[in-house]
Amino acid sequence: MSRTVVVTGAASGIGRATAEQLEAAGDTVLRVDLREGDVTGDLGDPESVDRVAAEIAERTGGVLDGLVANAGVSVPGELSVKINYLGTVRLVEALRPLLAAAGSPRVSITSSAATLQASDPELVDLLLAGEAEAAIARGAALAAQGPATGYANYSSSKRAISRWVRRVAPTPEYAGAGIGINAVGPGQVRTGMTEDLLASEAGRQQAADAMPTPYNGIADAEHIAAVHVFLVSAANARMTGQVLFADGGFDALRRGDDIWQSV
Ligand SMILES: NC(=O)c1ccc[n+]([C@@H]2O[C@H](COP(=O)([O-])OP(=O)(O)OC[C@H]3O[C@@H](n4cnc5c(N)ncnc54)[C@H](O)[C@@H]3O)[C@@H](O)[C@H]2O)c1
């Protein structure tokens, strides 16, 4: 049965590949991006996020089967926090009623294997507490210390969104409404985001040192898209609250074999 799925960041990279694969499988896709697509808007700006959500509600008649919340940036400034966490959470929440109205609703978020890298605990806590202004100020303060420290804007935005997914997944608002919500954590992917970095031997070495990928090397966007396609399908009937690292083995290599605490 054809499903209607929203894909954000659909003009490029992982989002574009996901939209193409969903359409090839027969789904109807609403592409969202900054300047091109079915719905345009700046997902780093709260008012724009609300406008995008209202337009999606109008176009779908208030029923949405799937959402791939993928748009993001990897800059060492607070923009990473605004788009990757604040805008993503705002859009998912705004579309929750539309998802709850569908028969087998699913959300898949593009997080990152950067979830596992050093982040700023204060920034992560502010984000999870819903302290948007304080989080943006903290992100700006980190960025002011230079790009190495500023990178924590990216890793913290991804750690926070991964934790948010686990936090909301089992709640009445999501599990209780039948909404499965998971995240994908890519490692290195060849997209517009990494084009400059991966263009030179020095850049490729820097990437490999920061995030080794022993299994099949650097990914193409299509490899990550395939995981999103499954996660937003009706076939994904029991998995929720998971962060699936599609990272070429980085997680297994760095965290090892015993990551589960007893409950
Ligand atoms: N490329 C990688 O190595 C990698 C690794 C891990 C995670 N990711 C994540 O994958 C996601 C997709 O990135 P990509 O690699 O496909 O990069 P990309 O730059 O090719 O695509 C990102 C898309 O998001 C859109 N976008 C950016 N800011 C936006 C905004 N404010 N409002 C609306 N749309 C906006 C861009 O216009 C673009 O079309 C991001 O969340 C990124 O953090 C990428």
The ligand as a MOL file (V3000), in Angstrom:
LIG
                    3D

  0  0  0     0  0            999 V3000
M  V30 BEGIN CTAB
M  V30 COUNTS 44 48 0 0 0
M  V30 BEGIN ATOM
M  V30 1 N 27.8050 12.9220 5.2490 0
M  V30 2 C 28.1990 12.3130 6.3610 0
M  V30 3 O 29.3320 11.8120 6.4780 0
M  V30 4 C 27.2350 12.2230 7.5280 0
M  V30 5 C 27.6020 11.4210 8.6110 0
M  V30 6 C 26.7370 11.3120 9.6920 0
M  V30 7 C 25.5420 11.9900 9.6890 0
M  V30 8 N 25.2040 12.7810 8.6160 0 CHG=1
M  V30 9 C 23.9230 13.4780 8.6820 0
M  V30 10 O 23.1740 13.2080 7.5150 0
M  V30 11 C 22.2000 14.2300 7.3340 0
M  V30 12 C 22.1520 14.5950 5.8660 0
M  V30 13 O 23.3920 15.1390 5.4890 0
M  V30 14 P 24.1240 14.7960 4.1110 0
M  V30 15 O 25.3970 14.1260 4.4540 0
M  V30 16 O 23.1740 14.1440 3.1860 0 CHG=-1
M  V30 17 O 24.5120 16.2790 3.6550 0
M  V30 18 P 24.0540 17.1840 2.4560 0
M  V30 19 O 24.7070 18.4960 2.7220 0
M  V30 20 O 24.3140 16.5100 1.1560 0
M  V30 21 O 22.4670 17.3220 2.6290 0
M  V30 22 C 21.8810 18.0610 3.6640 0
M  V30 23 C 20.5780 18.6530 3.1690 0
M  V30 24 O 19.9570 19.3400 4.2600 0
M  V30 25 C 19.5130 20.6080 3.7800 0
M  V30 26 N 19.4950 21.5850 4.8670 0
M  V30 27 C 20.5640 22.1070 5.5120 0
M  V30 28 N 20.1650 23.0380 6.3830 0
M  V30 29 C 18.8210 23.1360 6.2550 0
M  V30 30 C 17.8430 23.9670 6.8590 0
M  V30 31 N 18.1800 24.8990 7.7550 0
M  V30 32 N 16.5550 23.8010 6.5030 0
M  V30 33 C 16.2090 22.8770 5.5590 0
M  V30 34 N 17.0870 22.0820 4.9510 0
M  V30 35 C 18.3830 22.2170 5.2810 0
M  V30 36 C 20.5270 21.0190 2.7020 0
M  V30 37 O 20.0000 22.0180 1.8510 0
M  V30 38 C 20.7870 19.6790 2.0370 0
M  V30 39 O 19.8870 19.4480 0.9650 0
M  V30 40 C 22.6010 15.3520 8.2780 0
M  V30 41 O 21.7280 15.3430 9.4070 0
M  V30 42 C 24.0050 14.9720 8.7040 0
M  V30 43 O 24.3450 15.4710 9.9770 0
M  V30 44 C 26.0240 12.8970 7.5340 0
M  V30 END ATOM
M  V30 BEGIN BOND
M  V30 1 1 1 2
M  V30 2 2 2 3
M  V30 3 1 2 4
M  V30 4 1 4 5
M  V30 5 2 4 44
M  V30 6 2 5 6
M  V30 7 1 6 7
M  V30 8 2 7 8
M  V30 9 1 8 9
M  V30 10 1 8 44
M  V30 11 1 9 10
M  V30 12 1 9 42
M  V30 13 1 10 11
M  V30 14 1 11 12
M  V30 15 1 11 40
M  V30 16 1 12 13
M  V30 17 1 13 14
M  V30 18 2 14 15
M  V30 19 1 14 16
M  V30 20 1 14 17
M  V30 21 1 17 18
M  V30 22 2 18 19
M  V30 23 1 18 20
M  V30 24 1 18 21
M  V30 25 1 21 22
M  V30 26 1 22 23
M  V30 27 1 23 24
M  V30 28 1 23 38
M  V30 29 1 24 25
M  V30 30 1 25 26
M  V30 31 1 25 36
M  V30 32 1 26 27
M  V30 33 1 26 35
M  V30 34 2 27 28
M  V30 35 1 28 29
M  V30 36 1 29 30
M  V30 37 2 29 35
M  V30 38 1 30 31
M  V30 39 2 30 32
M  V30 40 1 32 33
M  V30 41 2 33 34
M  V30 42 1 34 35
M  V30 43 1 36 37
M  V30 44 1 36 38
M  V30 45 1 38 39
M  V30 46 1 40 41
M  V30 47 1 40 42
M  V30 48 1 42 43
M  V30 END BOND
M  V30 END CTAB
M  END
